[in-house]
Amino acid sequence: MSTTTPMYRLVNGTLLRTLMQRTGTGSRLTVRELAAAADVSVGTVGSLLTGEQQSLPEDKAKRVSAAIGVDLLVLWIPCERAGRHAALSAGRLAVAV
């Protein structure tokens, strides 16, 4: 059975941009600085800000939140992948014991 990585959807790009202007430490972060601090690509941060990309795997979402200095759920909403959610709803997902 394959394991899926939990995904998190960004609340919105405007909130991300606002929090980048004043992080938990009171400093500002540029796109490049956030990308470096969170160990994600500059393109990923840019895509989140423009809305082109709306979700990240849990580990990346946690690193972005930590780099900004906010709790994970301030910026992100946990979401299920469509296939896994559909299988759960239909009762077809086996649980390993």
C-alpha positions as CSV (number, residue, x, y, z in Angstrom):
1,M,0.0,0.0,0.0
2,S,1.4,3.4,-0.9
3,T,1.6,6.2,1.5
4,T,0.4,9.6,0.5
5,T,1.9,12.8,1.8
6,P,-0.7,15.0,3.5
7,M,-1.3,18.2,1.5
8,Y,-2.0,21.7,2.7
9,R,-3.8,24.4,0.8
10,L,-2.7,28.1,1.2
11,V,-5.4,30.2,2.8
12,N,-4.6,32.9,0.2
13,G,-1.6,34.5,-1.5
14,T,-2.4,38.0,0.0
15,L,-2.1,36.6,3.5
16,L,1.3,35.1,2.6
17,R,2.5,38.3,1.2
18,T,1.3,40.3,4.2
19,L,3.0,38.0,6.6
20,M,6.2,38.2,4.6
21,Q,6.2,41.9,5.1
22,R,6.2,41.4,8.9
23,T,7.3,38.0,10.1
24,G,7.1,36.7,13.6
25,T,10.4,38.4,14.3
26,G,9.2,41.7,12.9
27,S,11.5,41.6,9.9
28,R,10.6,41.4,6.2
29,L,11.3,38.5,3.9
30,T,11.7,38.7,0.1
31,V,10.6,35.8,-2.1
32,R,14.2,34.7,-2.4
33,E,14.8,34.9,1.4
34,L,11.6,32.9,2.1
35,A,12.5,30.3,-0.5
36,A,16.0,29.9,1.0
37,A,14.8,29.8,4.6
38,A,12.0,27.2,3.8
39,D,14.2,25.2,1.4
40,V,11.7,25.5,-1.4
41,S,12.2,27.0,-4.9
42,V,11.8,30.6,-5.7
43,G,9.3,29.5,-8.3
44,T,7.2,27.8,-5.7
45,V,7.0,30.9,-3.5
46,G,6.2,33.0,-6.5
47,S,3.5,30.6,-7.7
48,L,1.9,30.6,-4.2
49,L,1.8,34.4,-4.2
50,T,0.2,34.6,-7.6
51,G,-2.3,31.8,-7.0
52,E,-0.8,29.7,-9.7
53,Q,0.0,27.0,-7.1
54,Q,-2.3,26.6,-4.1
55,S,-1.0,23.6,-2.1
56,L,2.2,22.0,-0.8
57,P,3.1,18.8,0.9
58,E,3.0,19.0,4.6
59,D,6.7,19.2,5.1
60,K,7.1,22.2,2.8
61,A,4.0,23.9,4.3
62,K,5.6,23.5,7.8
63,R,8.9,24.9,6.6
64,V,7.2,28.0,5.0
65,S,5.3,28.7,8.2
66,A,8.3,28.2,10.3
67,A,10.4,30.6,8.2
68,I,7.7,33.3,8.5
69,G,7.3,32.6,12.2
70,V,3.6,31.6,12.3
71,D,1.7,28.4,13.2
72,L,1.0,26.1,10.3
73,L,-2.8,26.6,10.4
74,V,-2.5,30.4,10.2
75,L,-1.4,30.0,6.5
76,W,-2.5,26.5,5.6
77,I,-5.7,24.4,5.5
78,P,-5.2,20.6,5.6
79,C,-6.7,19.0,2.5
80,E,-7.1,15.5,1.1
81,R,-6.1,14.3,-2.3
82,A,-9.2,13.7,-4.4
83,G,-8.5,10.0,-4.9
84,R,-7.9,9.2,-1.3
85,H,-10.9,11.2,-0.2
86,A,-13.2,9.4,-2.7
87,A,-11.9,6.0,-1.6
88,L,-12.5,6.9,2.1
89,S,-16.1,8.0,1.2
90,A,-16.8,4.8,-0.6
91,G,-15.3,2.7,2.2
92,R,-12.7,1.2,-0.2
93,L,-9.5,2.3,1.6
94,A,-7.9,-0.6,3.5
95,V,-6.3,0.2,6.8
96,A,-3.2,-1.7,7.7
97,V,-3.1,-3.1,11.2
